[in-house]
């Protein structure tokens, strides 16, 4: 029988990913490495207009969950470097027999 603690851990990890705009950020990054500005513009194109501070909050939450990671910086125009982001995992799941969770 699956350990209820592992199942609860998986549900807690999945819950924020099912809501916007995190779901859209994951979809955008599934296309490859993107800069913060590219993510911001892609979200606006999808009708998810938000302050940049809100975008940074969602990026941080996804990073803390181990779903995305910073891939480096882009330096253009002499301003502050732009963070580049990529998916860290593409799949999450649970072994129904052991209750162990996994990320791929």
N, C-alpha and C positions, 0 to 999 in steps of 0.2 A: 504494500500500500504506500502511496506517495506521502512523504512527510509534509504535513500542513504548513510548517515553517517555510519550506522551499517553495511551495505553491503560493504562499502569501508574498514571499520575496519577489517571485515572478510577476504576480499581479501588481505589486507596488511599482515594479520597474516598467510595466507595460502601460499602466494607467495614464501617465503624462504623455506618452507617445501617441495616444489615440486622439488627443485634442489638438486643435489648431492653436497656434501656428507651427507647433513642433512637428506635426505630421508633414506639413508642407516643406519645412526645412529639410527633413530627412529625404523627401522626394527630390528636392532640388540638389542635394548633395549626392544622390544616387547617380547623377550625371557626371560626377567627377569633382575635383577640387574647385572650390569657389571662394572668392573673397567676400568679406562682410558686405561690401557695397553691392556685389552681384546678388547675394542672397536677399538683401533689402529690396532691390529693384524687382527681383523675381516674385517676392511676396506681394509687392504692390500690384504687379501685373495680375496676380491671382485674387486681387480684391482685399488683401490683408494689409491695409495701411496702418502703420503703428509708429510710435516714436522709436528712434534708434535705441534708446535706453531699454525699451521693451524687447527689442530684438536681442540685445546683448544679454538680457536676463534669460531668454529662451536658449540662446547658444550656450551659456554657462550651465544651465540645467541639463542640457543634452550632453555636454562635456562631463559633468559630474556623474551622470548616469552611465558613462562609458560608451555612449553611442557614437559620438563624434570626437574628433581631436583636431588640434591645431596642426596644420601641415607646413607652416612657415609664415613668412611675411612677404608682402609685395611693396616695394618702394618705388613710388612714382611722383614726379613733380615736386620733390623736395619737402613734402609735408610729412606727417606722421605715417609710419609704415602701416599698411592694411593687413590684418590677419587673414590667412588663408585657412579654410576648413575642409575636412574630408570625413567620410564615414569611417568609423573604427570597426563597426560590426554591421553586417547586413541581415543577420538572422538571429532570433532569440527563440528559445523554446524550453520545454520541460520533458524529461523522460518520465512517461506516465507510470512506469514500473518502479523506478527508484525515487522519483520526485526531485531528482537533480535538475538544476537549470543550466542552460548553456547559452553562450554567445558565439557566433561565428562571424 
